[in-house]
Amino acid sequence: MIFYRENLTDAQLLDLYKKILKPRLIEEKMLILIRQGKVSKWFSGIGQEAIAVGVTAVLDETEYVLPMHRNLGVFTTRNIPLYRLFSQWQGKANGFTKGRDRSFHFGTQEYKIIGMISHLGPQLGIADGIALADKLQNNKKVTAVFTGEGATSEGDFHEALNIAAVWKLPVMFVIENNGYGLSTPTNEQYFCKNLADKGIGYGIESHIIDGNNILEVFNKLSELKAEMQQNPHPVLLEFKTFRMRGHEEASGTKYVPQELMDEWAAKDPVTNYRNYLNGIGVLTAEYDEQLHSEIKQEIDENLAIANAEPEITPTYSGELDDVYKPYQFQEVNHSEDVKNIRFIDAIRNSLEQSMQNHKNLVIMGQDIAEYGGAFKITDGFVDVFGKDRVRNTPICESAVVSTGMGLSINGYKAIVEMQFADFVSTGFNPIVNLLAKSHYRWGEKADVVVRMPCGGGTQAGPFHSQTNEAWFTKTPGLKVVYPAFPYDAKGLLNTSINDPNPVLFFEHKQLYRSVYQDVPTDYYTIPLGKAAVLKEGNTVTIIAFGASVHWALDTLAQNSEIDADLIDLRTLQPLDTETIFASVKKTGKVIIYQEDTLFGGIASDISALIMEECFEYLDAPVKRVASLDSPIPFTKALEDQFLPKNRFEEVLLNLLKY
């Protein structure tokens, strides 16, 4: 292994040695502790320290780095107090996740480190969002994100690199090619000769770097960073290295040929760099021994602090209170000036006024810029707010959602428009595993609204007609809003944008141009989690949301003798159980009306809640009316049969006979 110091001083050479030595000595201690049963799990980065240390040493402390679970050198190079890391690994309160997640599955704004989730790929899209925020501020910062050669097979890898290339984002995509994805060798992971070759397909600069040579890593990345600061663009970096331990310690390395282990042991990044420094007279044996002693003492002292820390005492409130970031609703009242507008106009009006109120708000989606979106809601927005804030995206919902998370991390608000709610399935993972869990896991908000044009009745078939709110109402950490009227749509969307938690905002396409209402022209807000009682009666409670509210109103108009409470939920998560229970206790009968298919829909949960909390007040079974348990068909006759409109009245009248 050949080292070139280039312009580095003796002090800089020694500083890099200290930085690479520290994680190695911590790891050696951890291997002892795991054998003693004092640590439950460990993902070793022995043999790969030069990459984590070199990348992090190149970045300023204000620049974000997004490591994986084998990058201890990132955390130590950022000088995180060791007792906090030890507490994290022991699941104690002085860690970063309050015992809710393990190892390196955490982030910390204090040290500008954003940790991974086990699904790997979304990490890359987050880096895009962070870098986009930096580019919008023109602050010349660079973001580095780590991944392994195995994760380059994921779609998120392609999507994130494609976005970074198209938007010219200053992201260092760091691939640690360490030979194996768990036990699967690289020749079974990809077919190209080098992963760096993939850069050609994205039109981005790429390099192959010796990941065991700390000076090559540091010097090359210093050069690249300077170029990226002057001319923002992404780079793809393939670091050739090797994993000397198992995927995790319990996995072992029996699947690795011994000659391969021997070959890479001779390339040890710490030993070879030490020998180089000894050879040029920069590091003496005495000083090396002193460094070992100081670091080991630091490790032991910090371990003692973590060991003395008590175990976490769980409480229900402690857990539930952290699912969402606390948000104090700010009521903004409107004037008397109103205009009779459509549902779609109310959505547009909210977006326009919110963009004016929040200068850090960015809207992303397919065809939303000059074209104005599939439904023309953002038509003309580019002229007012510019393409920096109204951004056409490639067709890659997963990375776009993750990019929204990155924007949120770096001080922005994000709105992601799903062209149709059906398409959210390709962005499902980052919504339910990244946005939903981040505040609970490590206290980080996910200030992202996902707009969801949804619903049937337009003969759009199985892929453009679903109302799929139940995919998200069961996921803790998400808020789900589903208005039925223009007034509510505007006020609730304003609040959703203000709320720092992730919100799925459902907009029924059939209501876009068919429902009109007098709506205040100025900005106002409506609290989430508060239903609207549209009609009051004493014989039955009808609970509905979205288009089913209008269908229920039509039924009541045709049957004026029915004395019903009609509740428009407006928000599904949080759910206004107080209004629901009060009505059911008054009427004694309840029917829940949803457009979604029956089994597993939110109507089932509402029914169960009513049975548990209001059973003694009921005079009849709780009834649910929903669409058929089939995919939604295209032809009008089939769609009419699928939707519940033709069945609701009969079920309602039969319920009233009890």
LOSE-662262 format. One record per residue (C-alpha): y, z negated, x negated; residue number from 1. Coordinates in Angstrom, 1 decimal. Example, Ala and Ser with C-alpha at 12.3 -4.5 7.8 and 13.67 -1.06 7.14 Angstrom:
2
REC       Y       Z       X  seq
REC    -4.5    -7.8   -12.3    1
REC    -1.1    -7.1   -13.7    2
//
This chain:
658
REC       Y       Z       X  seq
REC     0.0     0.0     0.0    1
REC     3.3     1.1    -1.4    2
REC     6.5    -0.8    -0.7    3
REC    10.0     0.6    -1.0    4
REC    12.8    -1.9    -0.9    5
REC    15.6     0.7    -0.7    6
REC    18.9    -1.1    -0.4    7
REC    17.5    -4.5     0.6    8
REC    18.7    -7.5    -1.5    9
REC    16.3   -10.2    -2.8   10
REC    17.5   -12.5    -0.1   11
REC    16.7   -10.0     2.6   12
REC    13.2    -9.4     1.1   13
REC    12.5   -13.1     1.1   14
REC    13.8   -13.5     4.6   15
REC    11.4   -10.9     5.9   16
REC     8.6   -12.7     4.0   17
REC     9.5   -16.0     5.8   18
REC     9.5   -14.2     9.1   19
REC     6.1   -12.6     8.6   20
REC     4.5   -15.7     7.2   21
REC     5.5   -18.0    10.0   22
REC     3.5   -16.4    12.8   23
REC     0.5   -16.0    10.5   24
REC     0.5   -19.8     9.8   25
REC     0.9   -20.6    13.5   26
REC    -2.0   -18.3    14.3   27
REC    -4.2   -20.0    11.8   28
REC    -3.4   -23.3    13.4   29
REC    -4.1   -22.0    16.9   30
REC    -7.5   -20.8    15.8   31
REC    -8.3   -24.3    14.8   32
REC    -7.0   -25.7    18.1   33
REC    -8.9   -23.2    20.2   34
REC   -12.1   -24.2    18.5   35
REC   -11.2   -27.8    19.3   36
REC   -10.7   -27.0    22.9   37
REC    -7.0   -27.9    22.8   38
REC    -5.8   -24.4    23.7   39
REC    -7.6   -22.5    26.5   40
REC    -6.9   -18.9    25.5   41
REC    -5.5   -17.0    22.6   42
REC    -4.6   -13.4    21.9   43
REC    -4.4   -13.0    18.2   44
REC    -2.0   -10.7    16.4   45
REC    -3.4   -11.4    12.9   46
REC    -3.0    -8.1    11.0   47
REC    -0.2    -6.8    13.2   48
REC     2.6    -9.2    12.3   49
REC     4.7    -6.6    10.4   50
REC     5.4    -4.7    13.6   51
REC     6.6    -7.6    15.8   52
REC     8.6    -9.1    12.9   53
REC    10.0    -5.8    11.7   54
REC    11.1    -4.5    15.1   55
REC    12.7    -7.8    16.1   56
REC    14.5    -8.3    12.7   57
REC    16.1    -4.9    13.2   58
REC    17.6    -5.8    16.6   59
REC    20.6    -8.0    17.1   60
REC    20.0   -11.3    19.0   61
REC    21.9    -9.8    21.9   62
REC    19.5    -6.8    22.2   63
REC    16.5    -7.1    24.4   64
REC    13.0    -6.9    23.1   65
REC    10.0    -6.6    25.5   66
REC     6.8    -7.8    23.7   67
REC     3.1    -7.9    24.7   68
REC     0.6   -10.7    24.4   69
REC    -0.1   -10.1    20.7   70
REC     3.5   -10.3    19.4   71
REC     4.0   -13.9    18.4   72
REC     6.3   -12.6    15.6   73
REC     8.9   -11.5    18.2   74
REC     9.2   -15.1    19.5   75
REC     9.3   -16.7    16.0   76
REC    11.8   -14.2    14.7   77
REC    14.1   -15.0    17.6   78
REC    13.8   -18.6    16.4   79
REC    12.5   -20.1    19.6   80
REC    11.8   -23.8    19.0   81
REC     8.0   -24.1    18.3   82
REC     7.5   -27.0    20.6   83
REC     8.6   -24.8    23.6   84
REC     6.0   -22.2    22.6   85
REC     3.3   -24.9    22.2   86
REC     4.3   -26.4    25.6   87
REC     4.0   -22.9    27.1   88
REC     0.5   -22.4    25.8   89
REC    -0.5   -25.9    27.0   90
REC     0.9   -25.3    30.5   91
REC     3.6   -28.0    30.2   92
REC     7.1   -28.2    31.6   93
REC     8.9   -27.6    28.3   94
REC     7.4   -24.1    28.3   95
REC     9.0   -21.2    30.0   96
REC     6.8   -20.9    33.2   97
REC     6.4   -24.6    34.3   98
REC     2.6   -24.1    33.9   99
REC     2.5   -21.1    36.3  100
REC     1.5   -18.5    33.8  101
REC    -0.1   -18.5    30.4  102
REC     0.4   -17.3    26.8  103
REC     3.2   -14.7    26.5  104
REC     3.5   -13.8    30.2  105
REC     7.1   -15.0    30.4  106
REC    10.7   -14.1    29.5  107
REC    13.8   -15.9    28.5  108
REC    17.3   -14.7    28.9  109
REC    18.4   -17.2    26.3  110
REC    16.5   -15.3    23.6  111
REC    16.7   -11.9    25.2  112
REC    12.9   -11.6    25.4  113
REC    11.2   -10.1    28.5  114
REC     7.5   -10.8    28.6  115
REC     4.8    -8.7    30.1  116
REC     2.6    -8.9    33.1  117
REC    -1.1    -8.1    32.8  118
REC    -0.7    -4.7    34.3  119
REC     1.1    -3.6    31.1  120
REC     2.8    -0.4    32.2  121
REC     5.7    -1.8    34.2  122
REC     7.1    -3.3    31.0  123
REC     8.1     0.2    29.8  124
REC    10.1     0.9    33.0  125
REC    11.9    -2.5    32.7  126
REC    13.1    -1.4    29.2  127
REC    14.5     1.8    30.8  128
REC    16.5    -0.3    33.2  129
REC    17.8    -2.6    30.5  130
REC    18.8     0.3    28.3  131
REC    20.4     2.1    31.3  132
REC    22.6    -1.0    31.9  133
REC    23.6    -1.0    28.2  134
REC    24.4     2.7    28.3  135
REC    26.5     2.3    31.4  136
REC    28.5    -0.3    29.5  137
REC    28.7     1.9    26.4  138
REC    27.9    -1.2    24.2  139
REC    25.8     0.6    21.7  140
REC    22.8    -1.7    22.1  141
REC    19.2    -0.6    21.7  142
REC    16.1    -1.9    23.6  143
REC    12.6    -2.2    22.1  144
REC     9.5    -2.3    24.2  145
REC     5.9    -2.8    23.0  146
REC     2.7    -1.4    24.3  147
REC    -0.8    -0.8    23.0  148
REC    -2.6     2.5    22.6  149
REC    -4.7     1.6    25.7  150
REC    -1.7     1.3    28.0  151
REC    -0.6     4.8    27.0  152
REC    -3.2     6.0    29.4  153
REC    -1.4     4.4    32.3  154
REC     0.9     6.5    34.6  155
REC     3.7     4.0    33.9  156
REC     3.8     5.1    30.3  157
REC     4.4     8.8    31.3  158
REC     6.9     7.8    33.9  159
REC     9.0     5.5    31.7  160
REC     9.1     8.0    28.8  161
REC    10.0    10.8    31.2  162
REC    12.9     8.8    32.7  163
REC    14.1     7.7    29.2  164
REC    14.1    11.3    28.0  165
REC    15.9    12.7    31.0  166
REC    18.5    10.0    31.1  167
REC    18.8     9.8    27.2  168
REC    18.2     6.0    27.2  169
REC    18.3     4.1    23.8  170
REC    14.8     2.7    24.0  171
REC    12.4     2.3    21.1  172
REC     8.9     2.7    22.6  173
REC     6.7     0.8    20.2  174
REC     3.0     1.7    20.4  175
REC     0.8    -0.7    18.4  176
REC    -2.2     1.5    17.8  177
REC    -4.6    -1.2    16.7  178
REC    -8.0     0.6    17.0  179
REC    -9.3    -0.9    20.2  180
REC    -8.4    -1.6    23.9  181
REC   -10.5    -4.7    24.3  182
REC   -13.8    -3.1    23.1  183
REC   -13.0     0.6    23.8  184
REC   -12.2     2.5    20.6  185
REC    -9.3     4.9    20.4  186
REC   -11.5     8.0    20.5  187
REC   -12.4     7.0    24.1  188
REC    -8.8     6.2    25.0  189
REC    -7.1     9.5    24.2  190
REC    -8.0    12.9    22.9  191
REC    -4.9    13.9    20.9  192
REC    -4.9    13.3    17.2  193
REC    -1.9    11.0    17.2  194
REC    -0.1     9.3    20.1  195
REC     3.2    10.2    18.5  196
REC     2.3    13.8    19.4  197
REC     2.9    12.9    23.0  198
REC     6.6    12.8    22.2  199
REC     6.7    16.6    22.1  200
REC     5.8    16.7    25.8  201
REC     8.8    14.6    26.7  202
REC    11.2    16.3    24.4  203
REC    11.8    13.1    22.5  204
REC    11.8    12.2    18.8  205
REC     8.6    10.5    17.6  206
REC     7.4     9.0    14.3  207
REC     4.2     7.6    12.8  208
REC     4.8     4.4    10.9  209
REC     2.5     2.2     8.8  210
REC     2.4    -0.8    11.0  211
REC     1.1    -3.0     8.1  212
REC     4.0    -2.3     5.8  213
REC     6.9    -4.6     6.7  214
REC     9.4    -2.7     4.6  215
REC     8.5     0.7     6.1  216
REC     8.9    -0.8     9.6  217
REC    12.2    -2.5     8.9  218
REC    13.8     0.4     6.9  219
REC    12.7     3.2     9.2  220
REC    13.8     1.3    12.4  221
REC    17.1     0.3    10.8  222
REC    17.8     4.0    10.2  223
REC    16.7     5.0    13.7  224
REC    18.7     2.2    15.4  225
REC    21.9     3.4    13.7  226
REC    21.2     6.9    15.0  227
REC    20.5     5.7    18.5  228
REC    23.7     3.7    18.6  229
REC    25.8     6.8    17.8  230
REC    23.8     9.1    20.0  231
REC    21.8     7.3    22.7  232
REC    18.3     8.6    23.0  233
REC    14.7     7.3    23.1  234
REC    12.2     7.4    20.3  235
REC     8.5     7.1    20.4  236
REC     7.0     5.1    17.6  237
REC     3.3     5.0    16.8  238
REC     2.5     2.1    14.4  239
REC    -0.9     2.5    12.8  240
REC    -2.5    -1.0    12.5  241
REC    -5.6    -2.9    13.3  242
REC    -6.6    -5.9    15.4  243
REC    -8.6    -8.2    13.1  244
REC    -9.6   -10.6    15.8  245
REC   -11.0   -10.1    19.3  246
REC    -9.0    -8.9    22.3  247
REC    -9.0   -12.6    22.9  248
REC   -10.8   -15.2    20.8  249
REC   -13.7   -15.4    23.3  250
REC   -14.3   -11.7    23.1  251
REC   -15.2   -11.6    19.4  252
REC   -15.4    -8.4    17.3  253
REC   -19.1    -7.6    17.2  254
REC   -18.4    -4.1    18.5  255
REC   -16.4    -3.3    15.3  256
REC   -18.2    -1.9    12.3  257
REC   -18.0    -4.2     9.3  258
REC   -16.8    -1.4     7.0  259
REC   -13.9    -0.9     9.3  260
REC   -13.1    -4.6     9.2  261
REC   -13.3    -4.6     5.4  262
REC   -11.0    -1.5     5.2  263
REC    -8.3    -3.1     7.2  264
REC    -8.7    -6.5     5.7  265
REC    -7.6    -4.9     2.4  266
REC    -4.4    -3.7     4.2  267
REC    -3.4    -7.2     5.3  268
REC     0.4    -7.1     5.9  269
REC     1.1   -10.7     4.8  270
REC    -1.1   -10.7     1.6  271
REC     0.1    -7.3     0.4  272
REC     3.7    -8.1     0.9  273
REC     3.3   -11.4    -0.9  274
REC     1.7    -9.6    -3.8  275
REC     4.5    -7.1    -3.9  276
REC     7.2    -9.8    -4.0  277
REC     5.3   -11.6    -6.7  278
REC     5.0    -8.4    -8.7  279
REC     8.8    -7.7    -8.7  280
REC     9.6   -11.3    -9.4  281
REC    11.3   -12.1    -6.1  282
REC     8.8   -14.6    -4.9  283
REC     7.4   -17.3    -7.2  284
REC     4.2   -19.2    -6.6  285
REC     6.1   -22.5    -6.4  286
REC     8.5   -21.1    -3.8  287
REC     5.6   -19.6    -1.8  288
REC     3.9   -23.0    -1.8  289
REC     7.1   -24.6    -0.7  290
REC     7.5   -22.2     2.2  291
REC     3.9   -22.8     3.3  292
REC     4.5   -26.5     3.2  293
REC     7.7   -26.3     5.2  294
REC     6.3   -24.1     7.9  295
REC     3.1   -26.1     8.3  296
REC     5.2   -29.3     8.6  297
REC     7.4   -27.6    11.3  298
REC     4.2   -26.6    13.1  299
REC     2.7   -30.1    13.0  300
REC     6.0   -31.8    14.1  301
REC     6.5   -29.4    17.0  302
REC     2.8   -29.7    18.0  303
REC     3.3   -33.5    18.1  304
REC     6.2   -33.0    20.5  305
REC     4.2   -30.8    22.8  306
REC     1.1   -33.0    22.7  307
REC     3.2   -36.0    23.7  308
REC     4.7   -34.2    26.6  309
REC     3.0   -35.3    29.9  310
REC     1.0   -32.9    32.0  311
REC     2.7   -31.3    34.9  312
REC     2.6   -33.2    38.2  313
REC     2.4   -30.7    41.0  314
REC     4.5   -30.9    44.2  315
REC     4.6   -28.6    47.2  316
REC     8.4   -28.5    47.1  317
REC     8.5   -27.8    43.4  318
REC     6.3   -24.8    43.8  319
REC     7.7   -23.4    47.0  320
REC    11.3   -23.8    46.1  321
REC    10.9   -21.5    43.1  322
REC     9.4   -18.6    44.9  323
REC    12.9   -17.2    45.7  324
REC    16.1   -17.6    43.7  325
REC    18.3   -19.9    45.7  326
REC    20.9   -17.9    47.6  327
REC    23.7   -19.3    49.6  328
REC    24.5   -16.8    52.3  329
REC    28.1   -15.9    52.4  330
REC    29.2   -15.0    55.9  331
REC    31.8   -12.3    56.1  332
REC    33.3   -11.8    59.5  333
REC    34.5    -8.5    60.8  334
REC    37.6    -7.4    62.6  335
REC    37.8    -6.1    66.1  336
REC    38.1    -2.5    64.9  337
REC    34.9    -0.7    65.8  338
REC    33.6     2.8    65.9  339
REC    30.6     4.2    67.9  340
REC    28.2     5.4    65.3  341
REC    24.6     6.2    64.8  342
REC    22.0     4.1    63.0  343
REC    22.1     6.4    60.0  344
REC    25.9     6.2    59.8  345
REC    25.7     2.4    59.7  346
REC    23.3     2.6    56.7  347
REC    25.6     5.0    54.9  348
REC    28.6     2.8    55.8  349
REC    26.9    -0.3    54.3  350
REC    26.0     1.5    51.1  351
REC    29.5     2.9    50.7  352
REC    31.2    -0.4    51.2  353
REC    28.7    -2.3    49.0  354
REC    29.2     0.2    46.2  355
REC    32.9    -0.5    46.5  356
REC    32.3    -4.3    46.5  357
REC    29.8    -4.4    43.7  358
REC    30.9    -2.3    40.7  359
REC    27.6    -3.1    39.1  360
REC    25.5    -1.6    41.9  361
REC    23.4     1.5    41.0  362
REC    21.5     3.6    43.6  363
REC    18.4     5.5    42.4  364
REC    16.1     7.9    44.3  365
REC    14.8    11.4    44.6  366
REC    17.4    14.0    45.5  367
REC    20.0    11.3    46.4  368
REC    22.8    12.7    44.3  369
REC    24.4    16.1    45.0  370
REC    21.8    16.8    47.7  371
REC    22.5    13.5    49.5  372
REC    19.0    12.4    50.0  373
REC    16.3    13.7    52.4  374
REC    18.3    12.3    55.3  375
REC    21.7    13.0    53.8  376
REC    22.7     9.3    53.8  377
REC    24.2     9.5    50.3  378
REC    25.8    12.9    50.8  379
REC    29.1    12.9    49.0  380
REC    28.5     9.7    47.1  381
REC    28.5    11.4    43.7  382
REC    32.0    12.6    44.3  383
REC    33.2     9.0    44.9  384
REC    31.0     6.9    42.6  385
REC    29.8     9.4    40.0  386
REC    26.3    10.3    38.8  387
REC    26.1     7.2    36.6  388
REC    25.8     5.0    39.7  389
REC    24.2     7.5    42.1  390
REC    21.2     8.7    40.2  391
REC    18.6    11.4    41.0  392
REC    15.2    10.2    39.7  393
REC    12.1    12.1    38.7  394
REC     9.2    11.7    41.1  395
REC     8.0     8.5    39.6  396
REC     8.3     5.6    42.0  397
REC     6.6     3.0    39.8  398
REC     8.9     3.4    36.8  399
REC    11.9     3.6    39.0  400
REC    11.2     0.3    40.7  401
REC    10.6    -1.2    37.2  402
REC    13.9     0.3    36.1  403
REC    15.6    -1.5    38.9  404
REC    14.1    -4.7    37.6  405
REC    15.5    -3.9    34.1  406
REC    19.0    -3.3    35.6  407
REC    18.8    -6.6    37.3  408
REC    17.8    -8.4    34.1  409
REC    20.7    -6.9    32.3  410
REC    23.4    -7.8    34.9  411
REC    23.3    -5.0    37.5  412
REC    22.2    -4.7    41.1  413
REC    19.8    -1.9    42.0  414
REC    18.9     0.0    45.2  415
REC    15.8     2.2    45.1  416
REC    15.4     4.7    47.9  417
REC    11.9     5.6    48.7  418
REC    12.2     9.1    50.1  419
REC     9.7     8.0    52.7  420
REC     8.2     4.5    53.1  421
REC     4.8     6.1    52.7  422
REC     5.6     6.9    49.0  423
REC     6.0     3.3    48.1  424
REC     2.3     3.1    47.4  425
REC     2.9     4.8    44.0  426
REC     5.4     2.0    43.3  427
REC     3.4    -0.8    44.8  428
REC     2.4    -2.5    41.6  429
REC     5.8    -3.4    40.2  430
REC     7.0    -4.5    43.7  431
REC     4.2    -7.0    44.4  432
REC     3.4    -8.0    40.8  433
REC     6.8    -7.8    39.0  434
REC     9.7    -8.1    41.5  435
REC     7.9   -10.6    43.7  436
REC     6.6   -12.9    41.0  437
REC     9.4   -13.0    38.4  438
REC    11.5   -15.8    39.8  439
REC     8.4   -18.0    40.4  440
REC     7.0   -17.3    37.0  441
REC    10.0   -17.7    34.8  442
REC    13.1   -18.1    36.9  443
REC    14.3   -14.5    36.6  444
REC    15.9   -12.9    39.7  445
REC    14.9    -9.4    40.8  446
REC    18.2    -8.1    42.3  447
REC    16.6    -5.0    43.8  448
REC    16.7    -3.6    47.3  449
REC    14.0    -1.0    48.1  450
REC    15.1     1.2    51.1  451
REC    12.1     2.3    53.2  452
REC    12.7     5.2    55.7  453
REC     9.7     4.7    57.9  454
REC     8.0     5.2    61.3  455
REC     6.4     7.7    63.6  456
REC     7.4     9.7    66.7  457
REC     8.6    12.7    64.7  458
REC     5.2    14.4    64.2  459
REC     5.4    14.0    60.5  460
REC     1.8    13.2    60.0  461
REC    -0.2    10.7    57.9  462
REC     2.0    10.7    54.8  463
REC     5.5    10.6    56.3  464
REC     5.2     8.4    59.3  465
REC     3.8     5.0    58.4  466
REC     5.5     1.7    59.1  467
REC     3.9    -0.3    56.4  468
REC     5.8    -3.6    56.4  469
REC     2.5    -5.6    56.4  470
REC     1.8    -4.5    52.9  471
REC     4.7    -6.7    51.8  472
REC     5.2    -9.5    54.4  473
REC     2.1   -11.3    52.9  474
REC     3.5   -11.2    49.4  475
REC     5.4   -14.4    48.4  476
REC     8.6   -13.6    46.7  477
REC     9.6   -10.6    48.7  478
REC    12.0   -10.4    51.6  479
REC    11.4    -7.9    54.4  480
REC    14.1    -6.7    56.8  481
REC    13.6    -4.3    59.7  482
REC    16.6    -3.8    62.0  483
REC    16.6    -1.9    65.3  484
REC    20.4    -1.3    65.9  485
REC    23.3     0.1    63.9  486
REC    25.3    -3.2    64.0  487
REC    22.3    -5.1    62.5  488
REC    21.4    -2.4    60.0  489
REC    24.9    -2.5    58.4  490
REC    25.3    -6.3    58.3  491
REC    21.7    -7.0    57.2  492
REC    21.8    -4.3    54.5  493
REC    25.0    -5.8    53.2  494
REC    23.4    -9.2    53.0  495
REC    20.2    -7.7    51.4  496
REC    22.3    -6.2    48.6  497
REC    24.2    -9.5    48.1  498
REC    20.9   -11.4    47.9  499
REC    19.6   -11.7    44.3  500
REC    16.0   -11.6    45.6  501
REC    13.9    -8.4    46.1  502
REC    14.2    -7.0    49.6  503
REC    12.2    -4.3    51.3  504
REC    14.6    -2.8    53.8  505
REC    12.9    -0.7    56.6  506
REC    14.8     2.0    58.3  507
REC    13.1     3.7    61.2  508
REC    13.6     7.4    60.9  509
REC    13.5     8.1    64.6  510
REC    16.4     5.7    65.2  511
REC    18.6     7.3    62.5  512
REC    20.2     9.9    64.9  513
REC    19.1     8.7    68.3  514
REC    20.6     5.2    68.5  515
REC    24.4     4.6    68.8  516
REC    26.4     1.4    68.9  517
REC    29.9     0.1    68.4  518
REC    29.9    -1.1    64.8  519
REC    32.8    -2.8    63.0  520
REC    34.5    -0.4    60.5  521
REC    35.0    -3.1    57.9  522
REC    32.5    -5.0    55.8  523
REC    30.5    -7.9    57.3  524
REC    27.3    -9.7    56.8  525
REC    24.5   -11.0    58.9  526
REC    22.1   -13.8    57.7  527
REC    18.5   -12.9    56.9  528
REC    15.9   -14.9    58.8  529
REC    17.7   -15.0    62.1  530
REC    16.3   -13.2    65.1  531
REC    18.4   -11.8    68.0  532
REC    17.6   -12.7    71.6  533
REC    18.5    -9.4    73.4  534
REC    17.5   -10.5    76.9  535
REC    16.8   -14.0    78.3  536
REC    14.2   -14.8    80.9  537
REC    11.7   -17.4    81.9  538
REC     8.3   -15.7    82.6  539
REC     7.3   -14.1    79.3  540
REC     8.4   -13.8    75.7  541
REC     8.4   -10.3    74.2  542
REC     8.6   -10.2    70.4  543
REC     9.4    -6.8    68.7  544
REC    11.2    -5.2    65.8  545
REC    12.2    -1.7    64.8  546
REC    11.6     1.1    67.2  547
REC     9.3    -1.2    69.4  548
REC    12.5    -3.1    70.4  549
REC    13.8     0.1    72.1  550
REC    10.4     0.8    73.7  551
REC    10.4    -2.7    75.1  552
REC    13.9    -2.2    76.4  553
REC    12.8     1.0    78.1  554
REC     9.9    -0.8    79.8  555
REC    12.1    -3.6    81.0  556
REC    14.6    -1.1    82.4  557
REC    11.8     0.5    84.4  558
REC    10.5    -2.9    85.6  559
REC    13.7    -4.8    86.4  560
REC    11.8    -7.6    88.1  561
REC    10.3    -8.8    84.9  562
REC    12.1   -11.9    83.8  563
REC    11.6   -11.8    80.0  564
REC    13.0   -13.1    76.8  565
REC    13.2   -10.2    74.4  566
REC    13.4   -11.2    70.8  567
REC    14.3    -8.7    68.1  568
REC    13.0   -10.2    64.9  569
REC    15.3    -8.2    62.6  570
REC    13.9   -10.0    59.6  571
REC    10.2   -10.4    59.0  572
REC    10.4   -12.4    55.8  573
REC    11.9   -14.9    56.2  574
REC    10.7   -15.2    59.8  575
REC    12.7   -17.0    62.5  576
REC    10.0   -19.2    63.8  577
REC    12.5   -21.5    65.4  578
REC    13.7   -18.9    67.9  579
REC    10.1   -17.7    68.5  580
REC     8.7   -21.2    69.2  581
REC    11.7   -22.2    71.4  582
REC    11.2   -19.1    73.6  583
REC     7.4   -19.5    73.8  584
REC     7.7   -23.1    74.8  585
REC    10.1   -22.0    77.6  586
REC     8.1   -19.1    79.0  587
REC     4.5   -20.1    78.3  588
REC     3.5   -16.4    77.8  589
REC     4.0   -14.1    74.8  590
REC     3.3   -10.6    73.9  591
REC     4.0    -9.2    70.4  592
REC     4.9    -5.5    70.1  593
REC     4.6    -3.6    66.8  594
REC     4.4     0.0    65.7  595
REC     2.1    -0.8    62.8  596
REC    -1.7    -0.6    63.3  597
REC    -3.1    -3.8    64.9  598
REC    -5.5    -5.3    62.4  599
REC    -3.7    -7.1    59.6  600
REC    -0.3    -6.5    61.0  601
REC     2.4    -9.1    61.1  602
REC     1.8    -9.5    64.9  603
REC    -1.5   -11.2    63.9  604
REC     0.3   -13.8    61.8  605
REC     2.9   -14.5    64.5  606
REC     0.1   -14.9    67.0  607
REC    -1.7   -17.4    64.8  608
REC     1.6   -19.3    64.2  609
REC     2.2   -19.5    68.0  610
REC    -1.4   -20.7    68.6  611
REC    -1.0   -23.4    66.0  612
REC     2.4   -24.6    66.9  613
REC     2.7   -23.9    70.7  614
REC    -0.8   -24.0    72.0  615
REC    -0.2   -26.7    74.6  616
REC     2.7   -24.7    76.0  617
REC     0.7   -21.5    76.6  618
REC    -0.3   -20.4    80.0  619
REC    -2.2   -17.3    78.8  620
REC    -3.6   -15.8    75.6  621
REC    -1.2   -14.4    73.1  622
REC    -1.3   -10.7    73.4  623
REC    -0.7    -8.1    70.7  624
REC     0.1    -4.4    71.3  625
REC     0.1    -2.0    68.3  626
REC    -0.9     1.4    67.2  627
REC    -4.5     2.5    66.9  628
REC    -6.4     1.4    63.9  629
REC    -6.4     4.9    62.4  630
REC    -4.1     6.9    60.1  631
REC    -1.2     8.3    62.0  632
REC    -1.9    11.9    63.1  633
REC     0.4    15.0    63.2  634
REC     0.0    16.7    66.6  635
REC     2.2    15.3    69.3  636
REC    -0.6    14.6    71.7  637
REC    -2.5    12.7    69.1  638
REC     0.6    10.8    67.8  639
REC     1.5     9.8    71.4  640
REC    -2.0     8.4    71.8  641
REC    -1.8     6.6    68.4  642
REC     1.5     4.9    69.1  643
REC     1.5     1.9    71.4  644
REC     4.2     3.0    73.9  645
REC     1.7     4.1    76.5  646
REC    -0.2     0.9    76.4  647
REC     2.5    -1.8    76.3  648
REC     3.4    -1.8    80.0  649
REC    -0.1    -2.2    81.2  650
REC    -0.8    -5.1    78.8  651
REC     2.5    -6.8    79.7  652
REC     1.8    -6.6    83.5  653
REC    -1.7    -7.9    83.1  654
REC    -0.4   -10.8    81.0  655
REC     2.1   -11.7    83.8  656
REC    -0.8   -12.0    86.3  657
REC    -2.1   -15.2    84.5  658
//
